[in-house]
């Protein structure tokens, strides 16, 4: 069930341009807003980039979970893959804000600091109506919800239903979005804390326990992840549920490639996400970005057996650093050229000094457990 490194090059070739698209979206609005407004009216590069990331996660995350056959190993791997750089970026943002070099994140001072820290470390702040220390981490909340649901499906033996789940989510997104156009989770600190702690507890029990306790915790975590997307998506329930549907469409492509489901089922899932997702946002750049994300993902998938330029796959390797660090440089760089001249090498440094060592440590700490 393992995926050889060569098979993953096409995913890195997608991640790099996706991260650069998000950096270009924010950099364009910051440094050349009049010029970028023309681009954004035609295709929202930021939306394109994040949906490429969501499709890539949908394809690879269930594969990673099933390859290990070890829920504890999966959660350990995710923690050491994401949290070290996330914590470093959050600390850098707070230090720069304290020095007056970058603005403090909106709303950061209006909520209890321990709660904000808990929500950001648990990667649930976007779905709990908590301020993000680093603005772009809103996407990590949807990734976290997807992890929770994927683990629940794996533990209960329902993982191969991804095409049907994608279809159901896409279709349900429309009436749910019309009934709940905005998040219903308010600014209640107690509710946010309880929900966040419940998710953390569900992950901990799923990773550490076995038998019925693990199953119950995994199912609880999956239901919480789904409920938070439905009730807490700040962009609206329609968009939030479509994001989940898109991730499961990526999983459906993986399963069709493995021969676990018919290609027809995966194609129906993709068509449903596009058909129900295009009208999810009243923005001229949204629909082209969504369609283009699926098109580029499909093209890269078709070329997955080919060799990709090393610089392109390298950008994919450091894409998480590109993504997390660029909001800080927006306030420090004097122009677009300096922004990129600093961002790309800095991302290589943070990958080498923070991401890579943390991932190696995570691999050493993972211990197999009985599935």
Buried (B, 14 or more C-beta within 10 A) or exposed (E): EEBEEEEBBBBBBBBBBBBBBBBBBBBBBBBEEEEBEEBBEEBBBBBBBBBBBBBBBBBBBBBBBBBBBBBBBBBBBBBBBBBBBBBBBBEBBBEBBEEEEBEBBEEBEEBEEEBBBBBBBBBBBBBBBBBBBBBBBBBBBBBBBBBBBBBBBBBEEEBBBBBBBBBBBBBBBBEBBEEBEEBEBEEEBEEBBEBBEEBBBBBEBBBBBBEEEBBBBBBBBBBBBBBBBBBBBBBBBBBBBBBBBBBBBBBBBBBBBEEBBEBEBBBBBBBBBBEBBBEBBEEEBBBBBBBBBBEBBEEBBEEBEEEBEEEBBBBBBBBBBBBBBBBBBBEEBEEBEEBBEBBBEBBBEBBEEBBEEBBEEBEEEBEEBEE
